[in-house]
Amino acid sequence: MAKSKFIYIQDGNNDALCWPVANFLGFVHAADTTLLLKFLPANNTAEATAGGLVDLVTLTITTQKEKAVIKAIIKAINDAYGEDMIVVADNVNQVYISSDVTDVACTPDS
């Protein structure tokens, strides 16, 4: 049986979100230094799902490094022996999945 994995984001004190990997919808390279991650809503309400809302994570990244950051996240997701909780970005503790990630912001139900 495959173990469950979760993606963890903390953009500030008392402000963290964690989704099962199955809720991850994909990436959007929005600007030279912006990579978006989209998730099915963590609150998983019928209204949010029916309304097409997503939880949006905005990563600030080094210019031209979107591919490297995407590869790091995909590698962590696919690593069968890796951690169950994948810390993509934690501003409070300054822990990031890649040295090319410098900041994060979360917008639930957007």
HUTAGI-V821284 format. One record per run of one state. SS is the DSSP state (2 for helix, 1 for strand, 0 for the rest). FROM is the first residue (numbers start at 1). LEN is the number of residues. If there is no record, write none. Layout:
ss=SS from=FROM len=LEN
ss=SS from=FROM len=LEN
This chain:
ss=0 from=1 len=5
ss=1 from=6 len=7
ss=0 from=13 len=2
ss=1 from=15 len=6
ss=2 from=21 len=3
ss=1 from=24 len=8
ss=0 from=32 len=2
ss=1 from=34 len=7
ss=0 from=41 len=5
ss=2 from=46 len=5
ss=0 from=51 len=3
ss=1 from=54 len=8
ss=0 from=62 len=4
ss=2 from=66 len=13
ss=0 from=79 len=6
ss=1 from=85 len=6
ss=0 from=91 len=4
ss=1 from=95 len=2
ss=0 from=97 len=4
ss=1 from=101 len=7
ss=0 from=108 len=3
